Amino acid sequence: MLSWSLTFLVLALIAAVFGFSGIAVASAGIAKILFFVFLVLLIVSALSRAMRGKNP
């Protein structure tokens, strides 16, 4: 998930450099959404692991 977010961020930066503002804004929005989804899943995963305790 994080790799997709970084891919869209790089795409947004390249599009912005070449002047494609519509593509840059859309790619940056997608990157932002994917990054926040990644953060939510990371927190949920960490909390579920903490709730289980030290069982492997």
C-alpha distance matrix in Angstrom:
0.0 3.8 5.4 5.3 6.4 8.8 9.9 11.0 12.5 14.5 15.5 16.8 18.7 20.3 21.2 22.7 24.8 26.2 27.0 24.9 24.3 23.2 20.3 19.5 19.5 17.4 14.7 14.8 14.7 11.6 9.9 11.5 10.5 6.7 7.5 10.0 8.1 6.0 9.7 11.3 9.6 10.4 13.9 14.5 13.8 16.1 18.7 18.9 19.4 22.0 23.8 24.3 26.0 26.6 26.6 24.5
3.8 0.0 3.8 5.4 5.0 6.3 8.6 10.0 10.5 12.4 14.2 15.3 16.6 18.5 19.9 21.0 22.8 24.6 25.6 23.9 23.3 22.7 19.9 18.4 18.7 17.3 14.2 13.6 14.2 11.8 9.0 10.4 10.7 7.3 6.3 9.5 9.1 6.3 9.0 11.8 10.8 10.5 13.8 15.4 14.7 16.2 19.1 19.9 20.1 22.2 24.5 25.2 26.5 26.8 27.3 25.3
5.4 3.8 0.0 3.8 5.4 5.1 6.1 8.7 9.8 10.6 12.3 14.2 15.3 16.5 18.3 19.9 21.2 22.8 24.2 22.6 22.6 22.1 18.9 17.7 18.6 17.2 13.7 13.9 15.1 12.5 9.8 12.3 12.9 9.4 9.3 12.9 12.4 9.9 12.8 15.5 14.2 14.0 17.5 18.9 17.9 19.4 22.5 23.1 23.0 25.3 27.6 28.0 29.3 29.3 29.5 27.2
5.3 5.4 3.8 0.0 3.8 5.4 4.9 6.3 8.5 9.9 10.5 12.3 14.3 15.4 16.3 18.2 20.1 21.2 22.3 20.2 20.1 19.2 16.0 15.2 16.0 14.0 10.8 11.6 12.5 9.3 7.5 10.6 10.7 7.4 8.7 12.1 11.3 10.0 13.3 15.4 14.5 15.2 18.5 19.5 19.0 21.0 23.7 24.2 24.6 27.0 28.9 29.5 31.1 31.5 31.6 29.4
6.4 5.0 5.4 3.8 0.0 3.8 5.4 5.3 6.2 8.7 9.9 10.6 12.4 14.4 15.3 16.5 18.6 20.2 20.9 19.0 18.4 17.7 15.0 13.5 13.8 12.4 9.2 8.9 9.8 7.4 4.4 7.1 8.1 5.4 5.7 9.4 9.7 8.7 11.3 13.8 13.8 14.2 17.1 18.6 18.7 20.2 22.7 23.8 24.4 26.4 28.4 29.4 30.9 31.5 32.0 30.1
8.8 6.3 5.1 5.4 3.8 0.0 3.8 5.5 4.9 6.2 8.5 9.7 10.5 12.3 14.1 15.2 16.6 18.6 19.8 18.5 18.2 18.3 15.3 13.4 14.5 13.9 10.2 9.8 11.9 10.2 6.8 9.5 11.4 9.1 8.4 12.2 13.1 11.4 13.5 16.5 16.5 16.2 19.1 21.1 20.8 21.9 24.8 26.0 26.1 28.0 30.4 31.3 32.4 32.6 33.3 31.2
9.9 8.6 6.1 4.9 5.4 3.8 0.0 3.8 5.4 5.2 6.2 8.6 10.0 10.7 12.2 14.2 15.5 16.8 18.3 16.7 17.0 16.9 13.5 12.3 14.0 12.9 9.1 10.0 12.3 10.1 7.8 11.3 12.8 10.5 11.0 14.7 15.0 13.8 16.4 19.1 18.7 18.9 22.0 23.6 23.2 24.7 27.5 28.4 28.6 30.8 33.0 33.7 35.0 35.2 35.6 33.3
11.0 10.0 8.7 6.3 5.3 5.5 3.8 0.0 3.8 5.4 4.9 6.0 8.6 9.8 10.3 12.1 14.2 15.3 16.1 14.1 14.0 13.4 10.2 9.1 10.4 9.1 5.3 6.6 8.7 6.8 5.2 8.9 10.4 9.1 10.2 13.5 14.1 13.8 16.3 18.6 18.8 19.5 22.2 23.7 23.9 25.6 28.0 29.0 29.7 31.7 33.7 34.7 36.2 36.8 37.2 35.1
12.5 10.5 9.8 8.5 6.2 4.9 5.4 3.8 0.0 3.8 5.4 5.0 6.3 8.7 9.8 10.5 12.5 14.5 15.2 13.9 13.4 13.8 11.1 8.6 10.0 10.0 6.5 5.7 8.8 8.3 5.6 8.2 11.0 10.2 10.0 13.2 14.8 14.2 15.9 18.7 19.4 19.6 22.0 24.1 24.4 25.5 27.9 29.4 29.9 31.6 33.8 35.1 36.3 36.8 37.6 35.7
14.5 12.4 10.6 9.9 8.7 6.2 5.2 5.4 3.8 0.0 3.8 5.4 5.1 6.2 8.5 9.8 10.7 12.6 14.2 13.4 13.8 14.7 11.7 9.5 12.0 12.2 8.6 8.8 12.2 11.5 9.2 12.0 14.7 13.5 13.3 16.8 18.1 17.1 19.0 22.0 22.3 22.2 24.9 27.0 26.9 27.9 30.7 32.0 32.2 34.0 36.4 37.4 38.5 38.7 39.4 37.3
15.5 14.2 12.3 10.5 9.9 8.5 6.2 4.9 5.4 3.8 0.0 3.8 5.5 5.2 6.1 8.5 10.0 10.8 12.2 10.6 11.5 11.9 8.5 7.2 10.2 9.9 6.6 8.2 11.3 10.5 9.4 12.6 14.7 13.9 14.7 17.9 18.9 18.5 20.7 23.3 23.6 24.1 26.8 28.5 28.6 30.0 32.6 33.7 34.2 36.2 38.3 39.2 40.6 41.0 41.5 39.3
16.8 15.3 14.2 12.3 10.6 9.7 8.6 6.0 5.0 5.4 3.8 0.0 3.8 5.5 5.1 6.0 8.6 10.0 10.4 8.9 8.7 9.4 6.8 4.1 6.9 7.7 5.0 5.5 9.0 9.5 8.5 11.0 13.5 13.6 14.1 16.9 18.5 18.6 20.3 22.7 23.7 24.2 26.5 28.4 28.9 30.2 32.5 33.9 34.7 36.3 38.4 39.7 41.1 41.7 42.4 40.5
18.7 16.6 15.3 14.3 12.4 10.5 10.0 8.6 6.3 5.1 5.5 3.8 0.0 3.8 5.5 5.1 6.3 8.8 9.9 9.8 9.9 11.8 9.8 6.7 9.5 11.2 8.7 8.2 12.0 12.8 11.1 13.1 16.2 16.2 15.9 18.8 20.8 20.4 21.8 24.6 25.6 25.6 27.9 30.1 30.5 31.4 33.8 35.5 35.9 37.4 39.8 41.1 42.1 42.6 43.5 41.6
20.3 18.5 16.5 15.4 14.4 12.3 10.7 9.8 8.7 6.2 5.2 5.5 3.8 0.0 3.8 5.4 5.2 6.4 8.7 8.7 10.3 12.2 9.7 7.8 11.4 12.6 10.2 10.9 14.5 14.8 13.5 16.1 18.8 18.4 18.6 21.8 23.3 22.9 24.6 27.4 28.0 28.1 30.7 32.7 32.9 34.0 36.6 38.0 38.3 40.1 42.4 43.5 44.6 44.9 45.6 43.4
21.2 19.9 18.3 16.3 15.3 14.1 12.2 10.3 9.8 8.5 6.1 5.1 5.5 3.8 0.0 3.8 5.5 5.2 6.2 5.1 6.9 8.6 6.3 5.1 8.9 10.1 8.7 10.0 13.1 13.8 13.5 15.9 18.3 18.5 19.2 21.9 23.4 23.6 25.4 27.8 28.7 29.2 31.6 33.4 33.9 35.2 37.5 38.9 39.6 41.4 43.4 44.7 46.0 46.5 47.2 45.1
22.7 21.0 19.9 18.2 16.5 15.2 14.2 12.1 10.5 9.8 8.5 6.0 5.1 5.4 3.8 0.0 3.8 5.4 5.0 5.6 5.8 8.8 7.9 5.3 8.3 10.8 10.0 9.9 13.1 14.7 14.2 15.8 18.6 19.3 19.5 22.0 24.0 24.2 25.5 28.0 29.3 29.7 31.7 33.8 34.5 35.5 37.8 39.5 40.2 41.6 43.8 45.3 46.5 47.1 48.0 46.2
24.8 22.8 21.2 20.1 18.6 16.6 15.5 14.2 12.5 10.7 10.0 8.6 6.3 5.2 5.5 3.8 0.0 3.8 5.5 7.7 9.0 12.1 11.1 9.0 12.1 14.5 13.2 13.2 16.7 17.9 16.9 18.8 21.8 22.1 22.0 24.7 26.8 26.6 27.9 30.7 31.8 31.8 34.0 36.3 36.7 37.6 40.0 41.7 42.2 43.6 46.0 47.3 48.3 48.7 49.7 47.7
26.2 24.6 22.8 21.2 20.2 18.6 16.8 15.3 14.5 12.6 10.8 10.0 8.8 6.4 5.2 5.4 3.8 0.0 3.8 5.9 8.5 11.3 10.4 9.5 12.9 14.7 13.8 14.8 17.9 18.9 18.6 20.7 23.3 23.6 24.1 26.8 28.5 28.5 30.2 32.7 33.7 34.0 36.3 38.4 38.8 39.9 42.3 43.8 44.4 46.0 48.2 49.5 50.7 51.1 51.9 49.8
27.0 25.6 24.2 22.3 20.9 19.8 18.3 16.1 15.2 14.2 12.2 10.4 9.9 8.7 6.2 5.0 5.5 3.8 0.0 3.8 5.6 8.8 9.1 8.4 11.0 13.3 13.4 14.1 16.7 18.3 18.5 20.1 22.6 23.5 24.1 26.4 28.2 28.8 30.2 32.5 33.8 34.4 36.4 38.4 39.2 40.3 42.5 44.1 44.9 46.4 48.5 49.9 51.3 52.0 52.8 50.9
24.9 23.9 22.6 20.2 19.0 18.5 16.7 14.1 13.9 13.4 10.6 8.9 9.8 8.7 5.1 5.6 7.7 5.9 3.8 0.0 3.8 5.7 5.6 6.2 8.8 10.3 10.8 12.2 14.4 15.7 16.4 18.3 20.3 21.2 22.3 24.5 26.0 26.8 28.5 30.5 31.7 32.6 34.7 36.4 37.2 38.7 40.7 42.1 43.1 44.8 46.6 48.0 49.6 50.4 51.0 49.1
24.3 23.3 22.6 20.1 18.4 18.2 17.0 14.0 13.4 13.8 11.5 8.7 9.9 10.3 6.9 5.8 9.0 8.5 5.6 3.8 0.0 3.8 5.5 4.9 6.0 8.5 9.8 10.3 12.1 14.2 15.1 16.2 18.3 19.9 20.8 22.5 24.3 25.4 26.8 28.6 30.2 31.2 32.9 34.7 35.9 37.2 39.0 40.5 41.8 43.2 44.9 46.6 48.2 49.2 50.0 48.3
23.2 22.7 22.1 19.2 17.7 18.3 16.9 13.4 13.8 14.7 11.9 9.4 11.8 12.2 8.6 8.8 12.1 11.3 8.8 5.7 3.8 0.0 3.8 5.4 5.3 6.2 8.6 10.0 10.7 12.4 14.2 15.5 16.8 18.5 20.0 21.5 22.8 24.4 26.0 27.4 28.9 30.3 32.0 33.4 34.7 36.3 37.9 39.3 40.8 42.4 43.8 45.4 47.3 48.4 49.0 47.4
20.3 19.9 18.9 16.0 15.0 15.3 13.5 10.2 11.1 11.7 8.5 6.8 9.8 9.7 6.3 7.9 11.1 10.4 9.1 5.6 5.5 3.8 0.0 3.8 5.5 5.1 6.0 8.4 9.8 10.5 12.0 14.1 15.4 16.4 18.1 20.1 21.1 22.2 24.2 25.9 26.9 28.2 30.3 31.6 32.6 34.3 36.2 37.3 38.6 40.4 42.0 43.4 45.2 46.2 46.6 44.8
19.5 18.4 17.7 15.2 13.5 13.4 12.3 9.1 8.6 9.5 7.2 4.1 6.7 7.8 5.1 5.3 9.0 9.5 8.4 6.2 4.9 5.4 3.8 0.0 3.8 5.5 5.2 6.0 8.5 10.0 10.4 12.1 14.3 15.3 16.2 18.4 20.0 20.8 22.4 24.4 25.7 26.6 28.6 30.3 31.3 32.7 34.6 36.1 37.2 38.8 40.6 42.1 43.6 44.5 45.2 43.5
19.5 18.7 18.6 16.0 13.8 14.5 14.0 10.4 10.0 12.0 10.2 6.9 9.5 11.4 8.9 8.3 12.1 12.9 11.0 8.8 6.0 5.3 5.5 3.8 0.0 3.8 5.5 5.2 6.1 8.7 9.9 10.5 12.4 14.3 15.3 16.7 18.5 19.9 21.2 22.8 24.5 25.7 27.2 28.8 30.2 31.6 33.2 34.8 36.2 37.6 39.2 40.9 42.6 43.8 44.6 43.1
17.4 17.3 17.2 14.0 12.4 13.9 12.9 9.1 10.0 12.2 9.9 7.7 11.2 12.6 10.1 10.8 14.5 14.7 13.3 10.3 8.5 6.2 5.1 5.5 3.8 0.0 3.8 5.5 5.1 6.3 8.6 9.9 10.7 12.4 14.2 15.6 16.7 18.4 20.1 21.4 22.7 24.3 26.1 27.3 28.6 30.4 31.9 33.1 34.7 36.4 37.7 39.3 41.2 42.5 42.9 41.4
14.7 14.2 13.7 10.8 9.2 10.2 9.1 5.3 6.5 8.6 6.6 5.0 8.7 10.2 8.7 10.0 13.2 13.8 13.4 10.8 9.8 8.6 6.0 5.2 5.5 3.8 0.0 3.8 5.4 5.1 6.1 8.6 9.9 10.5 12.1 14.3 15.3 16.3 18.3 20.1 21.0 22.3 24.4 25.8 26.7 28.4 30.3 31.5 32.7 34.5 36.1 37.5 39.2 40.2 40.7 39.0
14.8 13.6 13.9 11.6 8.9 9.8 10.0 6.6 5.7 8.8 8.2 5.5 8.2 10.9 10.0 9.9 13.2 14.8 14.1 12.2 10.3 10.0 8.4 6.0 5.2 5.5 3.8 0.0 3.8 5.5 5.0 6.1 8.7 9.9 10.4 12.4 14.3 15.2 16.5 18.5 20.0 20.9 22.6 24.4 25.5 26.8 28.7 30.3 31.4 32.9 34.7 36.3 37.8 38.9 39.7 38.2
14.7 14.2 15.1 12.5 9.8 11.9 12.3 8.7 8.8 12.2 11.3 9.0 12.0 14.5 13.1 13.1 16.7 17.9 16.7 14.4 12.1 10.7 9.8 8.5 6.1 5.1 5.4 3.8 0.0 3.8 5.4 5.1 6.3 8.6 9.9 10.8 12.4 14.2 15.5 16.8 18.5 20.0 21.4 22.8 24.4 25.9 27.3 28.8 30.4 31.8 33.2 35.0 36.8 38.2 38.9 37.6
11.6 11.8 12.5 9.3 7.4 10.2 10.1 6.8 8.3 11.5 10.5 9.5 12.8 14.8 13.8 14.7 17.9 18.9 18.3 15.7 14.2 12.4 10.5 10.0 8.7 6.3 5.1 5.5 3.8 0.0 3.8 5.4 5.2 6.1 8.5 10.0 10.6 12.2 14.3 15.5 16.5 18.2 20.1 21.2 22.4 24.3 25.9 27.0 28.5 30.3 31.6 33.1 35.0 36.3 36.7 35.2
9.9 9.0 9.8 7.5 4.4 6.8 7.8 5.2 5.6 9.2 9.4 8.5 11.1 13.5 13.5 14.2 16.9 18.6 18.5 16.4 15.1 14.2 12.0 10.4 9.9 8.6 6.1 5.0 5.4 3.8 0.0 3.8 5.5 5.2 6.1 8.7 9.9 10.4 12.3 14.4 15.3 16.3 18.4 20.0 20.9 22.4 24.4 25.7 26.8 28.5 30.2 31.7 33.3 34.3 34.9 33.4
11.5 10.4 12.3 10.6 7.1 9.5 11.3 8.9 8.2 12.0 12.6 11.0 13.1 16.1 15.9 15.8 18.8 20.7 20.1 18.3 16.2 15.5 14.1 12.1 10.5 9.9 8.6 6.1 5.1 5.4 3.8 0.0 3.8 5.5 5.1 6.3 8.7 9.8 10.7 12.5 14.3 15.3 16.7 18.5 19.9 21.1 22.7 24.4 25.8 27.1 28.7 30.6 32.1 33.4 34.4 33.2
10.5 10.7 12.9 10.7 8.1 11.4 12.8 10.4 11.0 14.7 14.7 13.5 16.2 18.8 18.3 18.6 21.8 23.3 22.6 20.3 18.3 16.8 15.4 14.3 12.4 10.7 9.9 8.7 6.3 5.2 5.5 3.8 0.0 3.8 5.4 5.3 6.2 8.6 10.0 10.7 12.4 14.2 15.6 16.6 18.3 20.0 21.3 22.6 24.4 25.9 27.1 28.9 30.8 32.3 33.0 31.9
6.7 7.3 9.4 7.4 5.4 9.1 10.5 9.1 10.2 13.5 13.9 13.6 16.2 18.4 18.5 19.3 22.1 23.6 23.5 21.2 19.9 18.5 16.4 15.3 14.3 12.4 10.5 9.9 8.6 6.1 5.2 5.5 3.8 0.0 3.8 5.5 5.0 6.1 8.7 9.9 10.5 12.1 14.3 15.3 16.3 18.2 20.0 21.0 22.3 24.2 25.7 27.0 28.9 30.1 30.6 29.2
7.5 6.3 9.3 8.7 5.7 8.4 11.0 10.2 10.0 13.3 14.7 14.1 15.9 18.6 19.2 19.5 22.0 24.1 24.1 22.3 20.8 20.0 18.1 16.2 15.3 14.2 12.1 10.4 9.9 8.5 6.1 5.1 5.4 3.8 0.0 3.8 5.4 5.0 6.3 8.8 9.9 10.4 12.4 14.3 15.2 16.4 18.4 20.0 21.0 22.5 24.4 25.9 27.4 28.5 29.4 28.1
10.0 9.5 12.9 12.1 9.4 12.2 14.7 13.5 13.2 16.8 17.9 16.9 18.8 21.8 21.9 22.0 24.7 26.8 26.4 24.5 22.5 21.5 20.1 18.4 16.7 15.6 14.3 12.4 10.8 10.0 8.7 6.3 5.3 5.5 3.8 0.0 3.8 5.3 5.0 6.2 8.6 9.7 10.6 12.3 14.1 15.3 16.5 18.3 19.9 21.1 22.5 24.5 26.1 27.7 28.7 27.9
8.1 9.1 12.4 11.3 9.7 13.1 15.0 14.1 14.8 18.1 18.9 18.5 20.8 23.3 23.4 24.0 26.8 28.5 28.2 26.0 24.3 22.8 21.1 20.0 18.5 16.7 15.3 14.3 12.4 10.6 9.9 8.7 6.2 5.0 5.4 3.8 0.0 3.8 5.4 5.2 6.2 8.5 10.0 10.6 12.2 14.2 15.4 16.5 18.3 20.0 21.1 22.7 24.7 26.4 26.8 25.9
6.0 6.3 9.9 10.0 8.7 11.4 13.8 13.8 14.2 17.1 18.5 18.6 20.4 22.9 23.6 24.2 26.6 28.5 28.8 26.8 25.4 24.4 22.2 20.8 19.9 18.4 16.3 15.2 14.2 12.2 10.4 9.8 8.6 6.1 5.0 5.3 3.8 0.0 3.8 5.5 5.2 6.1 8.7 9.9 10.4 12.2 14.2 15.3 16.4 18.3 19.9 21.3 22.9 24.1 24.7 23.4
9.7 9.0 12.8 13.3 11.3 13.5 16.4 16.3 15.9 19.0 20.7 20.3 21.8 24.6 25.4 25.5 27.9 30.2 30.2 28.5 26.8 26.0 24.2 22.4 21.2 20.1 18.3 16.5 15.5 14.3 12.3 10.7 10.0 8.7 6.3 5.0 5.4 3.8 0.0 3.8 5.5 5.0 6.2 8.6 9.8 10.5 12.3 14.2 15.3 16.4 18.3 20.1 21.5 22.9 24.0 23.2
11.3 11.8 15.5 15.4 13.8 16.5 19.1 18.6 18.7 22.0 23.3 22.7 24.6 27.4 27.8 28.0 30.7 32.7 32.5 30.5 28.6 27.4 25.9 24.4 22.8 21.4 20.1 18.5 16.8 15.5 14.4 12.5 10.7 9.9 8.8 6.2 5.2 5.5 3.8 0.0 3.8 5.4 5.2 6.2 8.5 9.9 10.6 12.2 14.2 15.3 16.4 18.5 20.4 22.3 23.2 22.7
9.6 10.8 14.2 14.5 13.8 16.5 18.7 18.8 19.4 22.3 23.6 23.7 25.6 28.0 28.7 29.3 31.8 33.7 33.8 31.7 30.2 28.9 26.9 25.7 24.5 22.7 21.0 20.0 18.5 16.5 15.3 14.3 12.4 10.5 9.9 8.6 6.2 5.2 5.5 3.8 0.0 3.8 5.5 5.1 6.0 8.5 9.9 10.5 12.1 14.1 15.2 16.6 18.7 20.3 20.7 19.9
10.4 10.5 14.0 15.2 14.2 16.2 18.9 19.5 19.6 22.2 24.1 24.2 25.6 28.1 29.2 29.7 31.8 34.0 34.4 32.6 31.2 30.3 28.2 26.6 25.7 24.3 22.3 20.9 20.0 18.2 16.3 15.3 14.2 12.1 10.4 9.7 8.5 6.1 5.0 5.4 3.8 0.0 3.8 5.5 5.1 6.1 8.6 10.0 10.6 12.3 14.2 15.6 17.0 18.2 19.1 18.3
13.9 13.8 17.5 18.5 17.1 19.1 22.0 22.2 22.0 24.9 26.8 26.5 27.9 30.7 31.6 31.7 34.0 36.3 36.4 34.7 32.9 32.0 30.3 28.6 27.2 26.1 24.4 22.6 21.4 20.1 18.4 16.7 15.6 14.3 12.4 10.6 10.0 8.7 6.2 5.2 5.5 3.8 0.0 3.8 5.4 5.1 6.1 8.5 9.8 10.5 12.2 14.3 15.7 17.5 18.8 18.7
14.5 15.4 18.9 19.5 18.6 21.1 23.6 23.7 24.1 27.0 28.5 28.4 30.1 32.7 33.4 33.8 36.3 38.4 38.4 36.4 34.7 33.4 31.6 30.3 28.8 27.3 25.8 24.4 22.8 21.2 20.0 18.5 16.6 15.3 14.3 12.3 10.6 9.9 8.6 6.2 5.1 5.5 3.8 0.0 3.8 5.5 5.2 6.1 8.5 9.8 10.5 12.4 14.6 16.8 17.4 17.5
13.8 14.7 17.9 19.0 18.7 20.8 23.2 23.9 24.4 26.9 28.6 28.9 30.5 32.9 33.9 34.5 36.7 38.8 39.2 37.2 35.9 34.7 32.6 31.3 30.2 28.6 26.7 25.5 24.4 22.4 20.9 19.9 18.3 16.3 15.2 14.1 12.2 10.4 9.8 8.5 6.0 5.1 5.4 3.8 0.0 3.8 5.5 5.2 6.2 8.6 9.9 10.8 12.8 14.3 14.8 14.3
16.1 16.2 19.4 21.0 20.2 21.9 24.7 25.6 25.5 27.9 30.0 30.2 31.4 34.0 35.2 35.5 37.6 39.9 40.3 38.7 37.2 36.3 34.3 32.7 31.6 30.4 28.4 26.8 25.9 24.3 22.4 21.1 20.0 18.2 16.4 15.3 14.2 12.2 10.5 9.9 8.5 6.1 5.1 5.5 3.8 0.0 3.8 5.5 5.2 6.2 8.6 10.1 11.0 12.5 13.9 13.8
18.7 19.1 22.5 23.7 22.7 24.8 27.5 28.0 27.9 30.7 32.6 32.5 33.8 36.6 37.5 37.8 40.0 42.3 42.5 40.7 39.0 37.9 36.2 34.6 33.2 31.9 30.3 28.7 27.3 25.9 24.4 22.7 21.3 20.0 18.4 16.5 15.4 14.2 12.3 10.6 9.9 8.6 6.1 5.2 5.5 3.8 0.0 3.8 5.4 5.0 6.1 8.7 10.1 12.6 14.0 14.9
18.9 19.9 23.1 24.2 23.8 26.0 28.4 29.0 29.4 32.0 33.7 33.9 35.5 38.0 38.9 39.5 41.7 43.8 44.1 42.1 40.5 39.3 37.3 36.1 34.8 33.1 31.5 30.3 28.8 27.0 25.7 24.4 22.6 21.0 20.0 18.3 16.5 15.3 14.2 12.2 10.5 10.0 8.5 6.1 5.2 5.5 3.8 0.0 3.8 5.4 5.1 6.4 8.9 11.5 11.9 12.7
19.4 20.1 23.0 24.6 24.4 26.1 28.6 29.7 29.9 32.2 34.2 34.7 35.9 38.3 39.6 40.2 42.2 44.4 44.9 43.1 41.8 40.8 38.6 37.2 36.2 34.7 32.7 31.4 30.4 28.5 26.8 25.8 24.4 22.3 21.0 19.9 18.3 16.4 15.3 14.2 12.1 10.6 9.8 8.5 6.2 5.2 5.4 3.8 0.0 3.8 5.4 5.3 6.7 8.3 9.0 9.5
22.0 22.2 25.3 27.0 26.4 28.0 30.8 31.7 31.6 34.0 36.2 36.3 37.4 40.1 41.4 41.6 43.6 46.0 46.4 44.8 43.2 42.4 40.4 38.8 37.6 36.4 34.5 32.9 31.8 30.3 28.5 27.1 25.9 24.2 22.5 21.1 20.0 18.3 16.4 15.3 14.1 12.3 10.5 9.8 8.6 6.2 5.0 5.4 3.8 0.0 3.8 5.5 5.4 7.9 9.9 11.4
23.8 24.5 27.6 28.9 28.4 30.4 33.0 33.7 33.8 36.4 38.3 38.4 39.8 42.4 43.4 43.8 46.0 48.2 48.5 46.6 44.9 43.8 42.0 40.6 39.2 37.7 36.1 34.7 33.2 31.6 30.2 28.7 27.1 25.7 24.4 22.5 21.1 19.9 18.3 16.4 15.2 14.2 12.2 10.5 9.9 8.6 6.1 5.1 5.4 3.8 0.0 3.8 5.4 9.0 10.1 12.3
24.3 25.2 28.0 29.5 29.4 31.3 33.7 34.7 35.1 37.4 39.2 39.7 41.1 43.5 44.7 45.3 47.3 49.5 49.9 48.0 46.6 45.4 43.4 42.1 40.9 39.3 37.5 36.3 35.0 33.1 31.7 30.6 28.9 27.0 25.9 24.5 22.7 21.3 20.1 18.5 16.6 15.6 14.3 12.4 10.8 10.1 8.7 6.4 5.3 5.5 3.8 0.0 3.8 6.7 6.7 9.0
26.0 26.5 29.3 31.1 30.9 32.4 35.0 36.2 36.3 38.5 40.6 41.1 42.1 44.6 46.0 46.5 48.3 50.7 51.3 49.6 48.2 47.3 45.2 43.6 42.6 41.2 39.2 37.8 36.8 35.0 33.3 32.1 30.8 28.9 27.4 26.1 24.7 22.9 21.5 20.4 18.7 17.0 15.7 14.6 12.8 11.0 10.1 8.9 6.7 5.4 5.4 3.8 0.0 3.8 5.7 8.6
26.6 26.8 29.3 31.5 31.5 32.6 35.2 36.8 36.8 38.7 41.0 41.7 42.6 44.9 46.5 47.1 48.7 51.1 52.0 50.4 49.2 48.4 46.2 44.5 43.8 42.5 40.2 38.9 38.2 36.3 34.3 33.4 32.3 30.1 28.5 27.7 26.4 24.1 22.9 22.3 20.3 18.2 17.5 16.8 14.3 12.5 12.6 11.5 8.3 7.9 9.0 6.7 3.8 0.0 3.8 6.2
26.6 27.3 29.5 31.6 32.0 33.3 35.6 37.2 37.6 39.4 41.5 42.4 43.5 45.6 47.2 48.0 49.7 51.9 52.8 51.0 50.0 49.0 46.6 45.2 44.6 42.9 40.7 39.7 38.9 36.7 34.9 34.4 33.0 30.6 29.4 28.7 26.8 24.7 24.0 23.2 20.7 19.1 18.8 17.4 14.8 13.9 14.0 11.9 9.0 9.9 10.1 6.7 5.7 3.8 0.0 3.8
24.5 25.3 27.2 29.4 30.1 31.2 33.3 35.1 35.7 37.3 39.3 40.5 41.6 43.4 45.1 46.2 47.7 49.8 50.9 49.1 48.3 47.4 44.8 43.5 43.1 41.4 39.0 38.2 37.6 35.2 33.4 33.2 31.9 29.2 28.1 27.9 25.9 23.4 23.2 22.7 19.9 18.3 18.7 17.5 14.3 13.8 14.9 12.7 9.5 11.4 12.3 9.0 8.6 6.2 3.8 0.0
